[in-house]
Amino acid sequence: MASAQQSVDVAIIGAGPAGLTAAYLLTKKGYSVTVIEKDPVYVGGISRTVEHQGFRFDIGGHRFFSKSQEVVDLWNEILPDDFIQRPRMSRIYYEGKFYSYPLRAFEALMNLGIWRSTLCMASYARWKLSPKKDVKSFEDWVVNQFGHKLYSIFFKTYTEKVWGMPCDEMSADWAAQRIKGLSLGAAVLDGLKRSLGLNKRPNDGMQTKTLLETFRYPRLGPGMMWDAARDHVVAGGNHVLMGHALKQLAQDQVTGRWRVAATGPDGDITINAAHVISSAPMRELAGRIHPMPATMGEALDLKYRDFLTVALMIKSPDLFPDNWIYIHDSKVKVGRVQNFRSWSPEMVPDSDIACVGLEYFCFEGDGLWSSSDEELVELAKKEMAILGLCRPEDVTGGAVVRQEKAYPVYDDHYAANVAAMRADLEETYPTLHMVGRNGMHRYNNQDHAMMTAMLTVRNIEAGARIHDIWSVNEDAEYHEAGDEGQQAALASERLVPSRLNKAA
């Protein structure tokens, strides 16, 4: 057990991918480190793996693929013997039928049937002949490109479930960048040519880069990676304190060292450190720095989208082959359904039981988030029946996993707020380092979170901010295309919707 007071080189707030990557690398380099993690059981943050009666749940689904060779090498170093190669398959579910993802236009029209396809094509023609000239919103842009009918089927419902705002309030800029390379007219023409034997090349309905067909995955889920990283840190003589929440953070004006106060199951602990690395949400970090930063108002304005998974155990060898299915159906609240056996057979201990996770996007405190576990399991059973994916009487058990602050919200104020906070904190506290998805309020994946930590460790070694960790992010096609390890660094911007500024 750790003492009530510790003195270390680096204190780390949060044992997610960023925090544990920093702790692992610093331990290798001989630094003394203490990590505090408020979860009493699991490390890994949103990349953890939760276990319930032998069943393992991945929170959100994590394919292990990176364009950074450094990240790939670190994964292999931490977990050298436990990766498996898994087939990649994701589809869209709409009214009892499956559609390839990304969408293949000709296949979609065939699945919809003659009458509905005719309506889709008529709608498409109508909007191509007379498009909206003043395109402001996501809805405007997609309707102009595909017609209102296809927009309502394949874009509106799922997008609004995920982001929690109407499509007519999302900026058109995001749609123009995110949905690129798909021409409905060209795809349908190509499909017709192929059906007549005039075009022999494979018909994917769109000209896009080749999708990843397989990916690597830890055999017991992504949490296996972060359990191993924690074990390396502890074996190196450092501490990972579970169930410890940040209470206050203050810097001694004379020595420049930090006092990190945390509260845990056995009372309060104080960590004295030369540097602090924080992957805590920016809003929470700002509220615990003493004295409070001048940008506290900007911090309080930062918002988050929350997330919960309802795992169901179902009497069936398997329900579908996909890693996950996107649910484009307004009759249900669920946005996506994972099949944990398709991620790894070892996630599911019984070959006669299927285990799926229904993913619900919500805001902390709303009706979904506040429902009891029992109510959520019943909702999931009901919605699986509505979707025709299983019978309620075949469900043998269920569990609920809540993930607060899963997605930083990119509203029309977030960029200015983050920039102001970053400038304030970095100028005032050069030995305070913000890393990871919530630590930087950036929609990173785990390899990008790891890269921010890797560069931060180099900055600590150098005694100066020689690397700009804010240049690390990802593009929208990141997990869909390209070669593993093809980049030395990860520097581009991932796309998320921003709210339409109607006044403009």
Beta strands, then each sheet from edge to edge (+ up, - down):
strand 1: 5-13
strand 2: 33-37
strand 3: 49-52
strand 4: 55-58
strand 5: 83-87
strand 6: 90-94
strand 7: 97-100
strand 8: 214-218
strand 9: 239-242
strand 10: 245-251
strand 11: 258-264
strand 12: 267-278
strand 13: 289-290
strand 14: 304-315
strand 15: 324-327
strand 16: 336-339
strand 17: 353-362
strand 18: 395-408
strand 19: 432-434
sheet 1: 9+ 2+ 1+ 12+ 11- 10+ 13+
sheet 2: 9+ 2+ 1+ 12+ 19+
sheet 3: 3+ 4-
sheet 4: 5+ 8-
sheet 5: 7+ 6- 15- 16+ 17- 14+ 18-
end
